[in-house]
Amino acid sequence: MLETTHGGPDALGVPAHDFSTNANACGPCPDALAAVQQADFARYPDPSYAALRRQLAGFHGVAPERVVIAASASEFIHRISALAHRAGLRCATMPPHAYGDYARAASVWGLTCEGAGRSTGAPALLWACEPSSPLGVADDALAHWSGDSAKPGDVRVLDCAYAPLRLVGQSPTVPLDVWQLWTPNKALGLTGVRAAYAVAPDGAQAAAAEARAPSWPLGADGVAMLNAWVEEGAQAWLANSLATLRAWKSEQVALCTGLGWHLVPRSVANFFVARLPLPESHTAPVLERLRAQGVKLRDCASFGLPGHVRLGVLPPASQQALRAAWLAATSARPG
């Protein structure tokens, strides 16, 4: 089984300055938070989520039968991998540096993992993320998909987790035969609420995915958050937050560059990756010292990028805490 690594709270609790996740640091969105707090927890949600499906379908301009409700992005990743295996697929392709659950789910369901530029002609489950994680760059796979129809039997899935948090430019148009996986909790700054949904290429594929879902994948909080997500208030707040994040990112990039970190270029998201000016063997100890000072970065070794860290964009006060912690941690490291 592949090891699972995540950012966010850990055995030491909640970091005071958590750069390790990609959540919107302007959050939580007031309208979405209020909706969650006012949710009716005394009753089951509608098991068909009919009203919620209509809301989400209207937001995306699709038929309600194309909307698939999911407990989380990770739950859907495992479900679509199982669906691909049941359809006879035996291969999954993904970017060279990507969210670990793509490969983890493929392994669970016996799918061989390959790079995005696979040479085999066998049908496959193909993953793309726009912008990509951890690098935050435009995903070349989506650009390729936009100009090329799927091969017979392929299942193509676009992870849209960070699309609402894109700070530069716009993503290419998504082809109609591509699944779209949406997790608005990141954009709304409410990652503690586990709720997601997918837009299927057609109703038949959506029904196949629904048939393999648990009962009531969402609780009242998830329903409330997703309903709020498509409302004008939350969307206006999100748009305003992007301007703030752009300013904070500019400051954070300058800070990291000034510390001698080597930034991976072309990030268009609210996060970026940097190589630390340390021997790789010193990376983990220094990150532990930072964590002890309340500053957490995401070690990118699990992404196949040893010696690198991913940083979500945080406010200036957190950036200054990062600077102080870094200077203290590196002055203490053995030479």
Protein Blocks (a to p, Z undefined) as FASTA:
>chain_A
ZZdddedjdfkopafblckbccdfkbccfklmmmmmmpcfkbccdfklmmmmmmmmmmno
pafklpccdfbfklmmmmmmmmmmmnopabdcddfbdcfklmmmmmmnopacddfkbcbf
bdcdddddddddfklpacfklmmmmmoccdehiacdddfklmmmpcghjdddddfkbccd
ddfklmnopakbgcdddddfbfklmmmmmmmpcehkbcfklmmmmmmmmpmklmmmmmmm
mmmmmmmmmmmmmmmmmnopacdehiabfbdcddddbdfklmmmmmmmmmmnopacddfk
lnopghiacdddddfklmmmmmmmmmmmmmmpcZZ
